Amino acid sequence: MSPRPLQSAVKAAVAVATAAAFALTAAPAHAASDPDPSVWTTLTKTYQATSKYGYEGFATGGGYVRTDTCVADPTEGGMGYRYVNPANIGSLDPTKPAALVYADGFKSEYADGSEFVDRRKLVAVEWVVKDTGQAAPTLFGQTFRKNQFPGYFTLRAWIYEPNSSGLFAAGNPEVVCPTV
């Protein structure tokens, strides 16, 4: 029997092991502070339910009401402009966030490669639950924050704009509110 089949099998095993090692290191730059990657299985439902609001003008058709205040925190970064759907306040359903979060000034590209600056771009989604004295709710394995908005618990997911502070961080250093 020739040793050739054994050498081929060893080479194939080494190639597979090498590819697997590279795949494990190909995580996003901000993955260290993010939750277990399996959370994306559930967040995919959120993305599917909200991607139709990528264009700001479509948010009102989904029951979301525009707020004109850009929220930012000097230590946590920008939190953007919200469109809030009052019917979804209190929801822990991944497909029914209470708010869509938009931010100004992100560059986009036309099909021909030329760039333009969008007025507002969908960057995150947010769940909001009224604080009636209960323990903070959890979703996606994350505990909601208290006191960002008095009387409410909130959880934000930056599923449309990478956030170096983490997927579920309160603010995003890339989101800047205009100064008045």
C-alpha positions as CSV (number, residue, x, y, z in Angstrom):
1,M,0.0,0.0,0.0
2,S,1.3,3.4,-0.9
3,P,1.8,6.1,1.8
4,R,0.4,8.7,-0.6
5,P,-3.3,8.5,0.7
6,L,-2.1,9.0,4.3
7,Q,0.0,12.0,3.3
8,S,-3.0,13.6,1.5
9,A,-5.2,13.0,4.5
10,V,-2.7,14.6,6.9
11,K,-2.3,17.6,4.6
12,A,-6.1,18.0,4.4
13,A,-6.4,17.8,8.2
14,V,-3.7,20.5,8.6
15,A,-5.4,22.7,6.1
16,V,-8.7,22.4,7.9
17,A,-7.1,23.1,11.3
18,T,-5.3,26.2,9.9
19,A,-8.5,27.5,8.3
20,A,-10.5,27.0,11.5
21,A,-7.8,28.9,13.5
22,F,-8.0,31.8,11.1
23,A,-11.8,31.8,11.2
24,L,-11.8,32.0,15.0
25,T,-9.5,35.1,14.9
26,A,-11.7,36.9,12.3
27,A,-14.0,38.5,14.8
28,P,-15.1,42.1,14.6
29,A,-12.7,44.6,16.3
30,H,-15.3,45.4,19.0
31,A,-16.2,41.8,19.7
32,A,-14.2,41.6,23.0
33,S,-16.8,43.7,24.9
34,D,-19.7,42.1,23.1
35,P,-21.9,39.2,24.3
36,D,-21.8,35.6,23.1
37,P,-21.9,35.6,19.3
38,S,-25.0,33.4,19.4
39,V,-27.0,36.5,20.4
40,W,-27.0,37.3,16.7
41,T,-29.3,34.4,16.1
42,T,-32.1,36.4,17.9
43,L,-30.9,39.8,16.7
44,T,-31.3,38.6,13.2
45,K,-35.1,38.7,13.8
46,T,-34.7,42.3,15.0
47,Y,-32.7,43.2,11.9
48,Q,-35.3,41.6,9.6
49,A,-38.2,43.4,11.4
50,T,-36.5,46.9,11.3
51,S,-34.4,47.0,8.2
52,K,-37.4,48.4,6.3
53,Y,-36.9,51.6,8.3
54,G,-33.4,52.2,7.0
55,Y,-34.7,55.2,5.2
56,E,-35.9,57.7,7.9
57,G,-39.0,58.6,6.1
58,F,-40.5,55.1,6.4
59,A,-40.4,55.1,10.3
60,T,-43.7,56.9,10.6
61,G,-45.5,54.3,8.5
62,G,-44.5,51.7,11.2
63,G,-46.1,53.8,14.0
64,Y,-42.9,55.5,15.1
65,V,-43.1,59.1,16.1
66,R,-40.2,61.5,15.5
67,T,-38.4,63.2,18.3
68,D,-36.2,66.2,17.4
69,T,-33.7,65.9,20.1
70,C,-30.3,64.3,19.5
71,V,-29.2,62.8,22.8
72,A,-25.5,62.5,23.7
73,D,-23.5,61.9,26.8
74,P,-19.9,63.3,27.1
75,T,-18.6,60.1,28.6
76,E,-20.6,57.5,26.6
77,G,-21.0,59.1,23.2
78,G,-23.9,59.9,21.1
79,M,-27.3,58.2,21.3
80,G,-28.8,59.8,18.3
81,Y,-32.4,60.8,17.4
82,R,-35.3,58.6,18.3
83,Y,-38.5,57.6,16.6
84,V,-40.6,56.1,19.3
85,N,-43.5,53.7,18.8
86,P,-45.7,54.1,21.9
87,A,-47.4,50.7,21.3
88,N,-44.0,49.0,21.7
89,I,-43.0,50.6,25.0
90,G,-42.8,47.7,27.5
91,S,-42.2,45.1,24.8
92,L,-39.5,42.5,25.3
93,D,-40.1,41.1,21.8
94,P,-36.9,41.2,19.7
95,T,-39.0,42.2,16.7
96,K,-40.8,45.1,18.4
97,P,-38.3,47.7,19.7
98,A,-39.9,50.8,21.1
99,A,-37.5,53.1,19.3
100,L,-35.5,53.4,16.1
101,V,-32.3,55.4,16.6
102,Y,-31.0,57.6,13.7
103,A,-27.8,59.7,13.5
104,D,-26.6,62.5,11.2
105,G,-23.7,62.8,8.9
106,F,-22.8,59.3,7.7
107,K,-21.3,58.9,4.2
108,S,-23.1,56.7,1.7
109,E,-22.3,55.8,-1.8
110,Y,-24.2,56.0,-5.1
111,A,-24.0,53.0,-7.5
112,D,-21.4,54.9,-9.5
113,G,-19.1,55.1,-6.5
114,S,-19.6,58.8,-5.8
115,E,-20.3,59.7,-2.2
116,F,-23.0,61.7,-0.5
117,V,-23.8,62.5,3.2
118,D,-27.1,61.1,4.4
119,R,-29.2,63.5,6.5
120,R,-30.0,60.7,9.0
121,K,-29.2,57.0,9.0
122,L,-30.6,54.2,11.1
123,V,-27.9,53.2,13.5
124,A,-29.6,51.3,16.4
125,V,-32.8,50.0,17.9
126,E,-33.9,50.4,21.5
127,W,-36.3,48.7,23.9
128,V,-38.0,50.8,26.6
129,V,-39.8,49.5,29.7
130,K,-41.5,51.7,32.3
131,D,-39.9,51.4,35.7
132,T,-42.7,50.6,38.2
133,G,-40.3,49.4,40.9
134,Q,-39.6,46.0,39.4
135,A,-36.2,44.5,38.8
136,A,-34.5,45.6,35.5
137,P,-35.7,43.4,32.6
138,T,-33.3,41.4,30.5
139,L,-33.2,40.7,26.8
140,F,-30.5,39.0,24.7
141,G,-28.8,38.2,28.0
142,Q,-28.4,41.9,28.7
143,T,-29.8,43.8,31.7
144,F,-31.6,47.0,30.8
145,R,-30.0,50.3,32.0
146,K,-31.8,52.5,34.5
147,N,-31.8,56.3,34.7
148,Q,-30.8,57.1,31.2
149,F,-34.4,58.3,30.8
150,P,-36.0,58.9,34.2
151,G,-38.8,56.4,35.0
152,Y,-37.7,53.9,32.3
153,F,-35.3,51.0,31.7
154,T,-33.6,51.0,28.3
155,L,-31.6,48.6,26.2
156,R,-30.0,49.7,22.9
157,A,-28.5,47.5,20.2
158,W,-26.2,49.0,17.6
159,I,-27.1,46.6,14.8
160,Y,-26.8,49.1,12.0
161,E,-23.6,51.0,12.9
162,P,-20.6,49.4,14.5
163,N,-19.8,50.6,18.0
164,S,-16.3,50.4,19.4
165,S,-17.9,50.6,22.9
166,G,-19.9,47.4,22.2
167,L,-23.1,46.1,20.6
168,F,-25.3,46.9,23.6
169,A,-23.4,50.1,24.8
170,A,-25.5,53.1,25.8
171,G,-23.7,55.5,23.5
172,N,-21.5,55.3,20.4
173,P,-18.4,57.5,20.0
174,E,-19.0,57.7,16.3
175,V,-22.5,59.3,16.8
176,V,-22.2,63.1,17.2
177,C,-25.0,65.4,18.0
178,P,-24.9,68.9,16.4
179,T,-24.0,71.7,18.6
180,V,-26.4,74.7,18.8
